[in-house]
Amino acid sequence: MSNAPAETKLVRGLGLLDATMLVAGSMIGSGIFIVSADMARQLGSPGWLLVAWIVAGLLTLAAALSYGELAAMMPHAGGQYVYLREAYGPLWGFLYGWTLFLVIQTGTIAAVGVAFAKFLGVLVPAVSESHKLFEWGRFAITPTTLVAIAVQVFLTWVNCRGLHTGKLVQNTFTLAKVAALVALVALGVTAGANATAIHANFSDWWTAAFTQPVARGAQEFTTMPLGALGLMMVFGTAMVGSLFAADAWNNVTFTAGEVKNPKRNLPLSLLFGVVLVCVLYLLVNIAYLVTLPLKGSPTGATAMERGIQFALNDRVATATAEVIFGAPAAVIMAVLIMVSTFGCINGVILSGARVYYAMAQDGLFFSKIGELNRRGVPRNGLIVQCAWGCLLCLSGTYSELLDYVMFPTMIFYVLTMAGVFVLRQTRPNAERPYRAWGYPWVPALYIVAAALISLDMLISPKTFPNTWPGLLIVLAGVPVYGWWTRSR
């Protein structure tokens, strides 16, 4: 009888509810509470603001419905990394994993961690960005930085203790923030609704105008009416905000190796989670529009006078709560956003390490990252992810990196969606428990729409400065891949 220890394997411990909570919890971070202000400045129209959220929701749903085919066909740890590898070869999978580790996943963890710390500062003034404990060039340590790092370290430790512990935190905080968003919507359309906001927004529903500062950082703004062509250009860049707020829905595919009955539950969790969040996002924006006028003044003394466009620090949800609750609004919204960001960070930490684990299994990352601890989780991947995320917090460049990566993120989505077509041709006889709804039209429409938005980002003066650095981050992975494969 052999005394060799049994091989540790990933634990299939995520049911349909758990996977759906991972989809929804990873999507809902801090974006929904903030990005509508910048979108309102770009579009200048209540109608077009809602259209931007509707289109973002439909695009996200189209992508999720098509990803379901790939997820059910290849229910392995790594998700999108695996789909790109199988459709185009290991280089493309590596480039995605490289960008995910360098910026997308770790940058999201860092940025959302800082958002959590900022709103903690509303409750605990000592947690302040202005108080620099140490500074050296771009590196700075503040109480905000320390809290952001502490949250990362704590949730990494939680997820190292096993999938059951990680999913318990995820389910608890996702249910809490969904309930809080539902309450915000209900209070917004009842207690918050007022004749001033409704008349201002509904009497001029479609007139689009682009508002921007006269100079970088200036408090004076100019407004330019938008014709059809101008609106098309601005609409694409405005949607970056809504698409960013709805991103991370694909993270559940990273954990495919731990989902029970993945051929059924992965497509269903993508559908249920995306529909839940996108409907909530639309309703939240309706609550904003019946509570606050879209147009306002940057020098306004009250939330009503500043409107959605010029909500203090772009915190539209806090401005809405101010109309409903008065002075306690800042504290109420700070608690809500802390709950939301805490759950988001947990979901992104949990799922991201599974991609690095899959890369290491393929020999495209350090071999130790491809090991599981006795609880069946990729602890080394979690630790390395945490270390890099903490460094991004210290560098102060994580928000810029996130701006850079929106363009390549869209490109990887387009490539993965095109992979549905590629694999239908190269593997026609592969088992497909679920087939993409609306194929070929729905995936094709997504590819066209996402490609046009990407092109808009590439040529728009607003997003152009952040587009090319994003491409360079991806392309830098090509020589790294060559060096890695040769050394291996």
PyMOL commands that set and color helices and strands:
alter all, ss='L'
color gray80, all
select helices_A, chain A and resi 16-27+31-33+36-43+46-73+80-88+90-123+143-160+163-192+195-202+228-245+251-254+256-258+262-291+303-306+312-314+316-325+329-361+367-370+379-395+398-426+441-459+464-475+477-487
alter helices_A, ss='H'
color red, helices_A
select strands_A, chain A and resi 134-136+139-141+209-213+221-225
alter strands_A, ss='S'
color yellow, strands_A
deselect
rebuild
show_as cartoon
